[in-house]
Amino acid sequence: MAEAFVNITGEIPAKSAAISFMYSNKGKPLLVADEYTCKLNKATTSTKYWICTINGCAAKVHTDLTNLLMKTAGNHSHLPEKEKIEVREVREKIPFFYFFLILNISA
């Protein structure tokens, strides 16, 4: 049975404090949490607001300006993006020149 823990302020605390960051194809920051990716929606003087990268998904994440997890809100309406994240991680590790060569050799 799944149980939800609600603190005194009525907010549901984040399930996991394990978050990481990577970059999109356009060089924008992406937050990775629990095998889901979120893009930066807006930033204020104290908080960064992240939304899921999948259109129509209601999941959101809030971090402070030093990227410490503050809160998660909503549920994902899709499966985790494990394979997509693994591909992005490999692309970040391979310099662009070598990635381009690999594509040309395999074609």
Backbone bond lengths (Angstrom), bond angles and torsions (degrees), N, CA, C in turn:
res aa  C-N    CA-C-N  psi(-1)  N-CA   C-N-CA  omega(-1)  CA-C   N-CA-C  phi
1 M - - - 1.451 - - 1.523 108.89 -
2 A 1.311 116.96 130.14 1.460 121.37 179.69 1.526 109.45 -83.06
3 E 1.304 115.60 134.71 1.457 120.49 178.72 1.521 109.39 -118.23
4 A 1.295 116.57 141.41 1.459 121.18 177.03 1.524 108.19 -107.49
5 F 1.308 116.29 133.84 1.453 121.79 178.12 1.513 107.92 -104.23
6 V 1.295 117.75 122.74 1.463 121.78 178.94 1.519 107.45 -115.24
7 N 1.344 117.11 128.48 1.458 119.23 -179.13 1.532 110.22 -84.28
8 I 1.302 116.89 -176.07 1.464 122.71 -173.55 1.530 112.45 -60.38
9 T 1.319 118.18 -33.15 1.464 120.13 -178.06 1.526 112.25 -80.21
10 G 1.347 117.97 -4.66 1.453 120.88 179.17 1.524 113.37 88.61
11 E 1.322 117.92 1.83 1.456 121.28 179.63 1.527 109.60 -90.07
12 I 1.317 115.83 145.71 1.455 119.97 174.72 1.523 107.13 -87.52
13 P 1.325 118.59 119.59 1.459 119.86 -177.99 1.529 111.71 -67.72
14 A 1.313 115.87 159.74 1.459 121.34 179.89 1.519 110.09 -60.78
15 K 1.330 116.73 141.95 1.458 121.90 179.33 1.518 111.35 -70.15
16 S 1.319 116.27 -36.35 1.457 119.69 -174.11 1.516 109.31 -140.61
17 A 1.319 115.71 139.74 1.456 119.88 177.15 1.518 110.88 -90.10
18 A 1.331 117.54 1.99 1.464 121.57 -177.56 1.527 109.57 -87.29
19 I 1.312 115.87 99.57 1.463 120.55 174.84 1.513 108.17 -126.07
20 S 1.318 115.21 154.89 1.458 120.67 176.17 1.520 108.08 -140.64
21 F 1.315 115.53 175.44 1.451 120.30 -176.89 1.516 110.24 -133.49
22 M 1.330 115.26 148.69 1.459 122.26 174.03 1.527 106.64 -148.98
23 Y 1.311 116.42 -176.43 1.462 120.00 -177.95 1.519 110.91 -117.76
24 S 1.327 115.98 147.75 1.459 121.61 176.67 1.521 108.76 -76.71
25 N 1.330 116.24 175.79 1.465 121.02 177.30 1.526 111.82 -60.96
26 K 1.317 116.31 -25.83 1.470 120.98 -179.97 1.524 112.47 -94.33
27 G 1.331 117.41 6.79 1.458 121.11 177.17 1.515 114.91 84.70
28 K 1.313 117.87 11.14 1.471 121.59 178.85 1.529 109.45 -86.10
29 P 1.328 117.84 149.34 1.476 119.85 -179.78 1.526 111.64 -71.44
30 L 1.332 115.22 141.77 1.454 122.45 174.60 1.523 108.39 -124.81
31 L 1.317 116.62 136.46 1.446 122.16 174.84 1.531 107.17 -96.52
32 V 1.317 116.98 134.24 1.461 122.12 178.79 1.526 108.03 -115.66
33 A 1.335 116.29 121.56 1.466 121.65 178.82 1.521 108.84 -142.07
34 D 1.314 116.48 124.76 1.469 122.22 177.10 1.531 112.56 53.80
35 E 1.328 116.74 42.09 1.471 124.42 177.78 1.525 113.84 65.62
36 Y 1.317 116.77 25.77 1.461 123.00 173.67 1.530 107.63 -124.40
37 T 1.331 117.12 148.99 1.462 120.57 178.79 1.527 109.99 -111.42
38 C 1.327 114.58 143.33 1.466 121.69 178.15 1.520 108.62 -130.16
39 K 1.330 115.40 145.50 1.459 120.35 176.49 1.519 109.33 -107.28
40 L 1.323 115.51 153.85 1.462 121.00 -179.40 1.519 109.20 -70.00
41 N 1.325 116.27 122.16 1.456 121.41 179.78 1.522 111.17 -92.77
42 K 1.346 116.09 -46.89 1.464 120.38 175.81 1.515 109.16 -161.74
43 A 1.325 115.17 162.93 1.460 121.13 177.89 1.523 108.33 -134.54
44 T 1.323 115.37 136.74 1.459 120.99 175.82 1.527 107.98 -110.91
45 T 1.309 116.93 -169.22 1.460 120.22 -179.32 1.524 112.83 -70.98
46 S 1.344 117.34 -13.80 1.464 119.33 -178.55 1.530 114.57 -130.17
47 T 1.323 118.23 -17.67 1.460 120.86 -171.32 1.527 111.85 -139.20
48 K 1.340 115.62 145.41 1.463 122.17 169.88 1.522 107.40 -107.81
49 Y 1.321 116.26 133.14 1.456 122.63 -178.93 1.523 109.03 -109.12
50 W 1.326 116.23 121.47 1.458 122.91 -177.72 1.525 109.10 -112.72
51 I 1.344 116.50 142.46 1.468 121.41 175.66 1.524 108.81 -123.40
52 C 1.314 115.91 154.83 1.461 120.87 -179.27 1.527 109.91 -61.64
53 T 1.332 115.97 145.53 1.468 121.07 -178.83 1.525 112.68 -76.00
54 I 1.313 117.98 -13.47 1.467 121.72 179.06 1.525 109.01 -87.86
55 N 1.329 116.51 122.79 1.463 120.87 179.92 1.520 110.72 -59.78
56 G 1.328 116.32 135.17 1.453 122.12 178.70 1.518 114.60 90.18
57 C 1.314 118.02 -9.48 1.463 121.44 179.21 1.534 108.88 -82.26
58 A 1.323 116.81 135.36 1.465 121.57 -174.24 1.526 114.25 -92.28
59 A 1.334 118.15 0.69 1.466 120.62 -176.18 1.527 111.27 -71.20
60 K 1.334 115.25 139.69 1.470 121.96 179.99 1.522 109.14 -138.24
61 V 1.325 115.52 154.12 1.462 121.96 177.29 1.520 107.95 -134.38
62 H 1.341 116.56 140.71 1.461 121.61 175.61 1.527 108.06 -117.42
63 T 1.332 116.27 132.95 1.458 121.63 173.83 1.520 108.43 -126.48
64 D 1.324 115.59 161.82 1.463 117.67 172.68 1.527 107.44 -82.98
65 L 1.323 116.93 -178.38 1.468 120.50 -175.64 1.522 113.00 -68.74
66 T 1.335 117.02 -17.39 1.469 120.22 177.05 1.528 111.03 -95.85
67 N 1.330 116.58 13.63 1.468 124.83 176.83 1.525 114.34 67.40
68 L 1.322 117.45 29.65 1.459 121.33 172.31 1.524 108.00 -89.47
69 L 1.318 115.90 133.93 1.458 121.62 -177.73 1.519 110.90 -63.91
70 M 1.326 116.32 128.58 1.460 121.46 178.09 1.528 111.11 -107.40
71 K 1.347 116.60 -43.91 1.458 119.51 -171.48 1.524 110.08 -163.76
72 T 1.327 116.17 149.68 1.464 121.53 168.46 1.520 107.49 -120.25
73 A 1.313 115.95 149.33 1.461 120.51 -179.68 1.523 109.08 -140.70
74 G 1.297 117.30 143.53 1.454 122.40 177.85 1.519 112.54 78.35
75 N 1.312 115.39 169.22 1.456 122.33 179.27 1.521 110.06 -117.97
76 H 1.316 115.74 148.35 1.460 120.06 177.27 1.525 109.17 -73.15
77 S 1.318 116.18 140.50 1.466 121.52 -178.68 1.532 110.93 -103.04
78 H 1.326 117.02 22.50 1.465 122.14 -176.83 1.520 108.94 -150.22
79 L 1.318 115.74 171.04 1.461 121.19 179.41 1.526 110.90 -74.14
80 P 1.336 117.69 158.49 1.475 120.27 176.17 1.530 111.74 -59.20
81 E 1.319 116.19 155.39 1.463 122.23 -175.66 1.527 111.40 -106.40
82 K 1.317 117.21 45.78 1.457 122.40 -174.04 1.528 112.49 -55.75
83 E 1.334 117.59 -49.11 1.468 121.02 -177.56 1.525 111.59 -65.53
84 K 1.307 116.13 -40.31 1.467 121.43 179.56 1.537 110.72 -61.85
85 I 1.318 115.94 -40.27 1.467 121.30 179.53 1.523 110.06 -67.67
86 E 1.333 117.20 -42.05 1.463 120.67 178.96 1.528 111.23 -61.42
87 V 1.330 117.37 -40.84 1.467 120.95 178.38 1.520 110.19 -63.12
88 R 1.320 117.63 -44.22 1.473 120.65 179.08 1.527 111.26 -62.03
89 E 1.337 116.86 -40.46 1.464 120.42 179.76 1.529 110.92 -63.06
90 V 1.320 117.54 -41.71 1.465 120.89 178.41 1.520 110.49 -65.59
91 R 1.319 116.65 -42.52 1.473 120.37 179.43 1.526 111.80 -61.29
92 E 1.333 116.97 -36.87 1.462 119.88 179.29 1.524 111.99 -68.57
93 K 1.338 116.73 -29.32 1.459 120.48 -178.68 1.522 113.01 -81.29
94 I 1.329 117.15 -27.10 1.458 120.89 -179.31 1.529 108.95 -89.71
95 P 1.337 117.77 124.49 1.459 118.94 175.64 1.531 109.94 -59.08
96 F 1.320 116.61 147.31 1.459 121.82 -175.24 1.520 112.20 -54.78
97 F 1.324 117.86 -40.51 1.467 121.52 -177.65 1.524 110.60 -59.34
98 Y 1.328 116.82 -47.01 1.463 120.49 -179.40 1.524 111.15 -67.78
99 F 1.317 117.70 -36.46 1.450 121.78 177.93 1.528 109.26 -62.29
100 F 1.335 117.15 -42.26 1.448 122.38 178.74 1.526 110.69 -63.85
101 L 1.346 117.05 -42.04 1.466 121.00 178.02 1.524 111.72 -62.62
102 I 1.309 116.59 -42.65 1.466 120.41 179.92 1.534 110.10 -61.27
103 L 1.319 116.70 -41.70 1.458 119.58 178.73 1.519 111.58 -63.98
104 N 1.321 117.53 -41.00 1.470 121.01 -179.17 1.527 111.48 -70.13
105 I 1.310 118.27 -36.88 1.458 121.30 -179.32 1.520 110.47 -69.15
106 S 1.313 117.37 -40.70 1.457 120.22 -177.02 1.522 112.89 -75.76
107 A 1.317 117.92 -15.77 1.474 120.71 -177.22 1.508 112.85 -80.30
